[in-house]
Amino acid sequence: MTKSFMIEFDLPEEPTEEFFSLIPRQRYAINNLMADGKIKSYSLAIDRSRLWVIAEAVSEFEIMEIINDMPLSSYMTPTISELLFHNTAEALVPFSLN
């Protein structure tokens, strides 16, 4: 049975050129993980200091595997929290009078 996890990443204060060069690969990897249903949301703070991810996995070990597959993982410090639940507006079924 899958569980929901919040992953909070602290990003580097002064990113390097190599960090910036990996962003397209990171976005591609995230899009694939979202298409596979492993990642539910991916959000970046406006000051680019922190990144939040909601992910679905069987265990924290599987979450670590997902993180290790991210091209920017060596530049980000993760904090992983298992969630009791994660509700989103998209999960609600719209009510129709038709």
Secondary structure, DSSP 8 states (H G I E B T S, - for coil): --EEEEEEEE--SS--HHHHHTHHHHHHHHHHHHHTTSEEEEEE-TTSSEEEEEEEESSHHHHHHHHHTSTTGGG-EEEEEEES----GGGS------
